[in-house]
Every structure is written in structure tokens, then in C-alpha cells.
Amino acid sequence: MNTEEKLNMTMLCDFYELTMGNGYFCNGYKDRITYFDVFFRRVPDGGGFAIAAGLEQLIDYIKNLHFSQEDIGYLRGRNLFCEEFLDYLANFRFTGDIYAVPEGTPVFPREPLVIVRAPAIEAQLIETFTLLTVNHQSLIATKANRIVRAAKGRTVLEFGSRRAQGADAAIVGARAAYIGGCNGTACTISDELYGVPAGGTMAHAWVQMFDTEYEAFKTYCQTYPTNATLLVDTYNTLKSGVPNAIRAFNEVLRPLGIKQCGIRLDSGDIAYLSHEARKMLDEAGWESCKISASNSLDEYLIRDLLMQDACIDMFGVGERLITARSESVFGGVYKLVAVEDENGTVIPKIKVSENVEKITVPHFKKVYRFYGNDTGKAIADYITLHDETVDDSGDLEIFDPNATWKRKTVYDFHARELLVPVFIGGKCVYQSPSLQEIRRYCLEQVDTLWDEVKRFDNPHSYYVDLSDRLWQIRHDLLHARD
């Protein structure tokens, strides 16, 4: 996409971020260095983990942050902002640091996915877009990964553009679904912009356009002989659809020596129809013909179909994937966790709530993931202060931060830092992987999780623990308010 065509997203912010920025500016906090964490409190759909996504769009947003003259004129017209603040915005650019987990990383509640260290105004202004892109794409990537795992190695395509909640949701939603493990999309522009493989079969309208179903199938095979997947449920799947598909395959593809073809089921009792269609195709000598299924599928329906031994090779998943219908929001939040004083000392900040789940983890932090050397499986995540390092050459005792008597000794393991620098001093220092590399990394990292964590129902609670020093700081801040 041409840079000149890009919409300036700087004003895609909550209005209070601007009024707070003006307040910071007028009261001497413009240059106060702050630390904000992006994290979530609960995994969508009651799952055991989520998939982080949306970083590439956040990077593009930060690189292009600027206020146009039209933006400044609009803000001046609101009669709320001082001229000095408007002059500051006219020359605005991001000068802070951002750390993030790479896209495709399995992540867990309470640990930071993104850390922003920046002057107060800058950190506040990027809150909305940061949450928007991380929340949306992480939600879709997480849902896609659940669906892909339910399909047990069968191809899954994202088919939901027409029912996405807006154009951008369709476009980057397809990108996120690909990160989560989908093999491709029906959304052409997502292929053009991001390289998500686009494909499709035929519409019911194609079949209805011709005088007979057979003529429609034959013409399609003649037009696309190497990509002939026929939609067989327009009239009667077993009495006309499959027989006419077999006839078209025999008369058009067989003389050409083409054996690869397919049919698609989009309605009815998919499990029963797939069994009967498979028998008919095999008896006609089309054992190589693939059967795909669509029609409001999700991970639970796919799992049930496979439990019924449905003869399905590919799933097209639409609205329940692209809208994450069962869980409407990801729930990521953006919270202040520290500030710096005039000497550069980091001062931890905490948000306290009667709802224990909403009490934040203060300070500038690191996140480590521990892997067993014998299994390669992830054992636990460990959140430390930014200046702590983990010695994985020996044993380490970790404990539940909310129930400190629950302890575990980790041994024969290696530790990996999850957060990587993305912007330092306003300059992007992160080399974004290709989308194919992100997808491959995601699938590899999900494979490091134990099956108990990957259960759809009542998954094992993965350990996310705090270092002794970080737990003590949090404890002292909480009790200082008693």
C-alpha cells in the first residue's frame, strides 16, 4: 500500500488522553518518564493460554505518529487546550521505549505483552491504539489457534470477511487468523497486503445461474480444471449434487489425467453427508477427491464432527472465527506501573482494587519462560524486576504469588526472556519477521505447551509467578495502604 494512502491514526485515541496530555503539559509533568504495561486478566473462552498478535500494526502506528494541521485546528476549536500544548503536538513524535513479546507467542494472564517507557504525554496518547491492535488481533489469533487444534491437522481456512465487524477487522483479522494457524483466507486484500494465502471455491449463485446443476459443474471444471471444488448442496446433496460432481469429474478431469479435485458441504447434517459422499466418491474411483465443510463452524462443532468420524479434509470457518463470536473482547488493559524521579530512579506504582484480580503488578519488569531441558516443554513463566537475571544453571524455587505456600522447585531447565526491545529512544530497533515466520513460530511455541494446558475445557492453570524481590515490592505497596 502506498504510504500516501495511509490514514493518519494519531487521532484514533480516547479524548481523555488529549485532555490528560494537556494537563500533564500545564502542570509540569510533560517530561516525567512513565512505565505502562499491556496485559490481560483472563483467557478467552476459558482456555489455558492466548496468542499475542498485533505488534506489526503497533510498529507502523508508532512510526507514523504525527498531528496534522487539520488535527491541530480541530483541537483548537474545542477551546480546551492551551496554545503551548498545541504547539507541542504540532511537533510531536514518539521518543520512548517499547518492549513486547513477539507475535505468535503463547501468553498468560497478568504478564505484560507490551511495556511502554516514555514521557507521560507520549505514553498516554498511544494507549487506545496499542490496546485496539493488541486486543483485536490477539483475540482472533487465539480463537483461530483453538479451531486449528480442533481440526487435528486438517486444513482450516478463514472465511469470515463478509461478517467481520468492519473492513479493518476483516483485513487484519485474516492476518491474525493466519498467525494462529489457519492455512489461508477468503479475503483477497489480506493476501495482497500481508501475504495471507487467499483462495475460494464457488458460490450457490454459480450453480443457480445455469439451467442444470450438471452444466454448472461441468463448466466450472472446464474453466478451473486444476482447482475444481464443487459446491454440492444447492439442490440435493446426495441425490443430485454428488452424482453431478462425479459426472463432471469423469467427463472433464479424468481425460486430462487430473486427480485432484474437491466438493464442499455447506448445509445439512455435515457428518452424515460426508460419510455418504465419501462412499459415493470412492465407489466412483475418486478416492483423491477432498471433502470440505463450512456453515457456522467453531472449535466445538469441528471437534464433534471428528468425534463422529466425519470424512472431512478441510474446514472453512467464517463468522465464529472472524468475530470470535463466543468471546467478544480480549480484555487487555493498559496500566501505569512505575514512574521515574528526577534522578532516574524507578518508583513502582500499584493499582489496588477490592477485586483481587484487578490489583496490578508494579515496576519495570522482565518476563522469563522456563523450558525443561529433557522435554522441551514450557514449565512456568517468571516475572522479575528489570535488573534481575535468572540463573538457570541450578535449581530455582518458585511460588504462587497469591498462595505463597504453594511452591515448586524447577530443575534442569533453561530460561528465555520473552520481551524484546521494539523501540529505543523513539527509533525502531526490531526486525519484524515475515508473516510466514510468525505463523511457524506460533505453531512451534504452542507445541511446547503440555496437552493439559491446551485442553478446551478446564485446562491446567499454567504457572505465572513473581520473583522474590518483585513479590516483596508488591506486598509492601499493598500493605503500605493498610
LUMBA-550111 format. One record per residue (C-alpha): z, y, x; residue in three letters. Coordinates in steps of 0.001 Angstrom, whole numbers, plus 500000, padded with zeros to 6 digits. Example, Ala and Ser with C-alpha at 12.3 -4.5 7.8 and 13.67 -1.06 7.14 Angstrom:
BEGIN
507800495500512300ALA
507140498940513670SER
END
This chain:
BEGIN
500000500000500000MET
499078503452501340ASN
502151505451502396THR
500935508475500429GLU
501029506384497257GLU
504709505508497601LYS
507082507042495097LEU
509876509003496766ASN
513028507136495734MET
515542509615497172THR
516426510943493727MET
516984507409492424LEU
520706507984492669CYS
523549508470490242ASP
524044512180489618PHE
527680511959490658TYR
526538511080494182GLU
524995514549494396LEU
527999516335492909THR
530277514399495274MET
527993515290498172GLY
528200518959497259ASN
531976518600497002GLY
532196516971500420TYR
530000519720501867PHE
532025522577500398CYS
535400521107501368ASN
534802520226504998GLY
534024516507504656TYR
530300516704505432LYS
530674515081508860ASP
533529512706508028ARG
532445509214509102ILE
532966506658506363THR
532566502900506001TYR
531319501281502798PHE
530951497564502045ASP
528479495978499632VAL
529965492749498299PHE
530220490720495100PHE
533165489081493391ARG
531680486128491510ARG
528682483829491994VAL
526156483984489128PRO
526094481028486721ASP
529396479738488084GLY
527561478461491162GLY
529004477726494587GLY
527041480350496527PHE
524454483121496239ALA
521378484073498268ILE
521209487526499884ALA
517929489387499380ALA
516520492906499100GLY
517073494086502675LEU
513421494887503372GLU
513257497287500414GLN
516507498920501558LEU
514999499449505007ILE
511888501083503525ASP
514077503308501365TYR
516219504496504279ILE
513145505183506425LYS
511627507367503714ASN
514735509272502596LEU
513907512944502074HIS
514253515596499397PHE
511021517278498365SER
510747520925497381GLN
510421519749493777GLU
513705517857494145ASP
515458520923495569ILE
514021523079492785GLY
515304520673490152TYR
518782520628491676LEU
518865524408491973ARG
518032524625488290GLY
521155522660487402ARG
523334525574488621ASN
525913523213490100LEU
525134523183493800PHE
525723525801496471CYS
522687527088498379GLU
524089525862501683GLU
524217522317500317PHE
520651522620499017LEU
519543523805502465ASP
521288520755503933TYR
519404518470501525LEU
516083520138502352ALA
516512518903505949ASN
518241515651505043PHE
517761512434506964ARG
519902509342507378PHE
521755509334510720THR
524204506481510183GLY
524513502787510981ASP
523795499865508678ILE
524676496227509262TYR
523547493443506927ALA
523231489693506580VAL
519580488640506948PRO
517688487949503737GLU
517847484333502661GLY
521417483820503898THR
523740481887501567PRO
526653484227500849VAL
530004484073499092PHE
532324486357497121PRO
534344489090498862ARG
532398489100502123GLU
530251492143502984PRO
526495491667502621LEU
525828495216503834VAL
528073497609505766ILE
527212501308505847VAL
528807503518508511ARG
527653507079508010ALA
528768510654507303PRO
530292510843503832ALA
527372512569502100ILE
524787510188503565GLU
526804507094502728ALA
527399508289499171GLN
523777509224498478LEU
522400505763499260ILE
524861503887497045GLU
522701503441493949THR
519508502250495608PHE
521417499986498003THR
523143498269495102LEU
519987498216492986LEU
517820496389495503THR
520508494020496795VAL
521825493197493315ASN
518437492562491735HIS
516797490521494460GLN
519952488545495277SER
520264487638491592LEU
516661486396491352ILE
516746484599494713ALA
519966482849493690THR
518521481757490347LYS
515291480604491996ALA
517218478504494505ASN
519118476779491710ARG
515857475994489911ILE
514170474756493076VAL
517094472469493865ARG
516991471093490318ALA
513303470232490807ALA
514200467902493717LYS
511223468626495946GLY
508646469208493222ARG
506601472393493306THR
508102475361491444VAL
506037478453490609LEU
507364481757489274GLU
505511482538486022PHE
507529485408484554GLY
505735488721485196SER
504916489467481561ARG
508563489128480558ARG
510177490843483525ALA
512233493933482820GLN
509732496391484211GLY
506919496438486755ALA
509106496608489848ASP
511258493758488530ALA
508115491614488264ALA
506778492528491699ILE
509890492287493874VAL
511297489619491557GLY
508448487345492599ALA
509258488172496223ARG
512917487250495702ALA
511972484037493889ALA
509822483050496870TYR
512747483680499235ILE
514889481440497026GLY
512410478582497423GLY
509648478949494824CYS
506256477929496163ASN
504325480796494626GLY
503899483171491713THR
501535484113488924ALA
501968487799489918CYS
498831488821491821THR
500162492111493178ILE
503121490315494780SER
500610488286496768ASP
498669491407497739GLU
501774493386498780LEU
504103490718500152TYR
502091487547500645GLY
503751485507497897VAL
501015482907497161PRO
499514483685493750ALA
497841481130491527GLY
497254480124487955GLY
495511477724485619THR
494021478605482230MET
495094480277479001ALA
495118478881475487HIS
492627481666474756ALA
490108479969477058TRP
490289476770475033VAL
490047478672471736GLN
487047480653472973MET
484782477597472934PHE
483534475621469962ASP
485294472485471175THR
488197471692473469GLU
485987469351475473TYR
483418472102476077GLU
486189474407477284ALA
487498471777479720PHE
484065470810480993LYS
483084474432481602THR
486321475107483435TYR
485804472082485691CYS
482271473245486426GLN
483489476753487260THR
486547475730489315TYR
485905472159490443PRO
488444472331493285THR
491124473970491160ASN
490806472236487813ALA
494143472245485990THR
493593471988482241LEU
495966473190479527LEU
496045470242477145VAL
498363471311474308ASP
496235473849472388THR
495471471433469544TYR
496965467972470012ASN
498151466936473458THR
497763463158473221LEU
495026462804470598LYS
492610465373471954SER
493955467297474967GLY
494466464490477471VAL
491431462437476313PRO
489170465508476603ASN
490615466315480026ALA
489877462768481217ILE
486342463003479852ARG
485745466316481659ALA
487177464936484899PHE
484946461866484630ASN
481775463804483902GLU
482224466765486250VAL
484664465944489054LEU
484102462242489654ARG
480351462613490501PRO
481376465291493038LEU
483899462963494647GLY
486754465296493698ILE
490013463509493001LYS
492455466439492967GLN
492995467904489508CYS
495749468506487002GLY
496874469024483440ILE
499569471382482129ARG
502025470794479299LEU
503334473959477686ASP
504926472805474424SER
506382469835472586GLY
508603467078473921ASP
507722467514477580ILE
509435464324478771ALA
507741462104476173TYR
504348463785476533LEU
504462463495480323SER
505150459750480100HIS
502290459159477692GLU
499889461456479550ALA
500684459716482837ARG
499846456337481318LYS
496557457610479925MET
495548459263483210LEU
496458456220485302ASP
494589453845482991GLU
491520456072483331ALA
491709455915487117GLY
493150459428487595TRP
496359458466489395GLU
495828461522491603SER
495896463934488654CYS
499038466073488762LYS
501053466975485669ILE
502663470398485487SER
505046471729482862ALA
506063475178481655SER
507703476588478477ASN
511060478398478934SER
512399476151481674LEU
515504476634483789ASP
517542474504486196GLU
519357472649483425TYR
516225471777481454LEU
514458470685484628ILE
517428468556485612ARG
517465466947482155ASP
513736466261482259LEU
514059464490485586LEU
517058462512484321MET
514670461269481608GLN
512229460260484364ASP
509669462798483172ALA
506368462387485025CYS
506090465990486209ILE
504807467108489587ASP
505087470884489207MET
507136473349487151PHE
506083476836486093GLY
509227478831485344VAL
508991482173483576GLY
511455484345481700GLU
514607482425482571ARG
513879482917486257LEU
512428486433486487ILE
515177487853484235THR
517908485441485385ALA
518461485098481672ARG
521748483198481881SER
523346485885484093GLU
522112489426483543SER
523587491100486647VAL
524595490091490159PHE
527700492263490155GLY
527558493653493686GLY
529740496714494320VAL
529851499499496936TYR
533359500337498078LYS
534907502626500682LEU
536861500522503191VAL
537557502935506062ALA
537126506439507439VAL
537280507853510954GLU
539615510650512004ASP
538573513463514330GLU
539302511232517350ASN
537046508428516113GLY
539939506157515144THR
539072503880512241VAL
541563504297509400ILE
541449501443506850PRO
541279502258503132LYS
542028499929500239ILE
541349499947496511LYS
544238498471494559VAL
543963497060491059SER
546107495120488621GLU
543167492728488598ASN
543728490885491881VAL
540011490070492107GLU
539262493798492427LYS
541546494502495385ILE
539280495268498329THR
539391494045501925VAL
539840497161504084PRO
538493498164507501HIS
535295497873509539PHE
534609494146509707LYS
532594491245511049LYS
531758488014509241VAL
531527484707511098TYR
530269481382509770ARG
531687478211511286PHE
529468475131511627TYR
530625471640512538GLY
529093470507515815ASN
528951466919514579ASP
527338467570511174THR
525692470991511461GLY
527279471795508090LYS
528979475092507264ALA
532761474732507237ILE
534016478217506355ALA
533355481937506627ASP
535832484066508549TYR
536161487824508151ILE
537623489699511121THR
538085493237512348LEU
535024494710514028HIS
536544494393517505ASP
537637490769517168GLU
535751487824518606THR
536124484163517688VAL
536780481684520455ASP
535051478516519275ASP
535802476583522447SER
539044475292520931GLY
540742474712517592ASP
541384477526515126LEU
543773477580512166GLU
542515479420509093ILE
544289480068505802PHE
543624481102502217ASP
544232484887502086PRO
545632484624498552ASN
547711481500499145ALA
548716481632502787THR
550446478231502726TRP
547027476618502293LYS
545868476134505866ARG
543152474240507673LYS
542501473588511364THR
538861473987512350VAL
537804471992515407TYR
534618471013517251ASP
532743473930515733PHE
530565476846516689HIS
530729480329515206ALA
527804482584514252ARG
528032486247513333GLU
526294486851510009LEU
525969490647510013LEU
523245492062512231VAL
522536495725513111PRO
519750497196510971VAL
520062500955511600PHE
521913502535514502ILE
522134506315514618GLY
519570506529511834GLY
516998504502513767LYS
515844501116512508CYS
516621498501515168VAL
515900495446513041TYR
512674493490513340GLN
512022492220509818SER
510857488588509708PRO
507797487633507703SER
508396486585504124LEU
507454483012505028GLN
510051483057507822GLU
512711484396505432ILE
511944481648502917ARG
512061478953505588ARG
515352480350506951TYR
516830480344503437CYS
515972476700502822LEU
517324475738506257GLU
520598477574505688GLN
521102476151502196VAL
520708472738503795ASP
523762473485505975THR
525945473600502847LEU
527716470473501670TRP
526470468950498417ASP
529845469683496836GLU
529208473421497294VAL
525713473073495815LYS
526823471461492537ARG
525710473371489447PHE
528922472559487593ASP
532398473052489077ASN
531226473432492678PRO
533670473169495550HIS
535173476561496444SER
533866477417499886TYR
536437478892502291TYR
536168482648502939VAL
539244483521504982ASP
540595486557506817LEU
541721486748510421SER
545451487165511011ASP
545047490805512027ARG
542856491702509054LEU
545145489903506596TRP
548157491749508014GLN
546478495138507661ILE
545558494373504067ARG
549089493108503377HIS
550690496226504897ASP
548425498584502919LEU
549266496794499699LEU
552998496833500305HIS
552987500440501510ALA
552365501308497866ARG
555369499387496518ASP
END
